[in-house]
Amino acid sequence: MQSDEPDTHTTTATLEAPEIEVVHEVPRPPARGVGERIAWGRIVPMLVLQATCGLVFFTGWSPVAVIVCVALYLVRMFGITAFYHRYFSHRTFRVGRVMQFVGALLGSSATQRGPLWWAAHHRKHHRFSDTDMDAHSPHAHGFLWSHIGWIASPRHHKTDLAQVPDLACYPELRWLDRNDLVVPLLLLGALLGLGAALEAWAPSLGTDALQMGVWGYSISTTLLFHGTASINSLAHLMGKRVWPTKDKSKNSFLLALITLGEGWHNNHHWCPGTVRQGFRWWEIDCAYYGLRVLALFGLVHELRPLPARARNDARRIRG
């Protein structure tokens, strides 16, 4: 059924006027390292997950395992960029309530916590981008902190529901946010079961439960995490600035390929209210193309276009 939530936005620009919001005066937090520490109980599981990728030297590889790895990377990256980012964080299109939950499940399968937590942090990022209040600015806090350290800080663990009142009214989203490991664990179990079944019923494929778990979950999820995290870190350090935003966001063709379009980060910070991030024909934005396909089938609606002001301002869009 169609969602009846108010069409509210907490982004830093509107469709009609894509200027970046001026950051209001707020109390400055302590410098990183003062009252901010690593909660090792939260980061060790992530490190263990990445260490399990080394099991590939024991399990070997098979075509089917590699195909599953790539497919799950692409599908779950779409869940992050199309739903966690462009829908839950910025509300750049509309969906019915069932499809909203499906998008939340897809994003949750990436093992990047729940949709409310993700969206709340991202909305804060746009309000305070590249200031001390930005939890993952490489300019304010350093590269390693922006890429991975901030996630393990107790300060950033709790979901700030005040940032996402339009989402917090859905009990199914709150449940998924509180139980954000359920979907990843179900995915891992399904992969182990698939590998065992293929070993028993199709031994010619050369795979088994452990190999499928390593390739389908460990390697795919690790690549997915670093791809997503590169937008927090590298996309504010490398690339080209086209739009005069108040932060240091940049466009990167390479990062756009890795993240299905998120690498056009300077474009996005200039006008976060539009569903597309590749503004020009050659700025490949696979997540946007995917959403266009879903729209053809009526699964998503009202994709917000690039505003005429941004579309026609050729003097600001350079080379």
ZIPE-V971953 format. One line per field, one symbol per residue. phi: phi as a letter, one per 40 degrees, with the letter a starting at -180 (. if undefined). burial: b if it has 9 or more other ideal C-beta (glycine too) atoms within 8 Angstrom, else e. A space follows every 10 residues. Layout:
phi=???
burial=???
//
This chain:
phi=.ccbccccbb ccabccbccc cccccbdccd ddhbgbbccc cccddcccdc cccccccccg badcccccdc cccccccccc ccbdcccccb fcabaccccc cccccccccc gbgcccdccc ccccdccbdg bccccbcccc bgcccccacc cccdcbcccc cccbccbccb ccccccccbc cccdcccccc cccccccccc bbcccgbacc ccccccbccc cccccccccc ccbccbbbhb cbbcccbbcb caccccccbg hcccccdccc accbccbccb dcccbccccc cccccccgcb bfcccccdcc cccccccbf
burial=eebebeeeee bbbebeebeb eebeeeeeee ebeeeeeebe ebbeebeebb ebbebbeebe ebebbbebbb ebbbbbbbbb bbbbbbbbbb bbbbbebebb bebbbbbbbb bbebbbbbbb bbbbbbbbbb bbbbbbbbeb beeebbbbbb bbbeebeebb bebbbbbbeb eebbebbeeb ebbbeebbee bbbbbbebbe eeeebebbbb bbbbbbbbbb bbbbbbbbbb bbbbbbbebe bbbebebebb bbbebbeebb bbbbbbbbbb bbbbbbbbbe eebbbbbbeb bbebbeeeeb eebbeebebb eeeeeeeee
//
